[in-house]
């Protein structure tokens, strides 16, 4: 597991998520990661660095989450 994946999971815990709700796991291919869980409509795969950015900047604290995360919306926000 990379440092980015470990940091992303630590941030998710700080934001109130259990591993069942949201977790970052190694993805297929070098440097890839996968954000998945019950609080995202479908898994999001990208580089570990990008997934860490998503977790830090886009995923809200669990108490503020209004609806499950949608990968398309996340990608739109990343491009903004």
DATAJO-V86644 format. One record per backbone hydrogen bond with DSSP energy under -1.0 kcal/mol. NH is the residue of the N-H (numbers start at 1). CO is the residue of the C=O. If there is no record, write none. Layout:
BEGIN
nh=NH co=CO
nh=NH co=CO
END
This chain:
BEGIN
nh=6 co=2
nh=7 co=3
nh=8 co=4
nh=9 co=5
nh=10 co=6
nh=11 co=7
nh=12 co=8
nh=13 co=9
nh=14 co=10
nh=15 co=11
nh=16 co=13
nh=17 co=12
nh=22 co=18
nh=23 co=36
nh=25 co=34
nh=27 co=32
nh=32 co=29
nh=33 co=46
nh=34 co=25
nh=35 co=44
nh=36 co=23
nh=38 co=20
nh=39 co=21
nh=40 co=37
nh=41 co=69
nh=44 co=35
nh=46 co=33
nh=48 co=31
nh=51 co=47
nh=52 co=48
nh=53 co=49
nh=54 co=50
nh=55 co=51
nh=56 co=52
nh=57 co=53
nh=58 co=54
nh=59 co=54
nh=62 co=15
nh=64 co=61
nh=65 co=62
nh=69 co=39
nh=74 co=70
nh=75 co=71
nh=76 co=72
nh=77 co=73
nh=78 co=74
nh=79 co=75
END
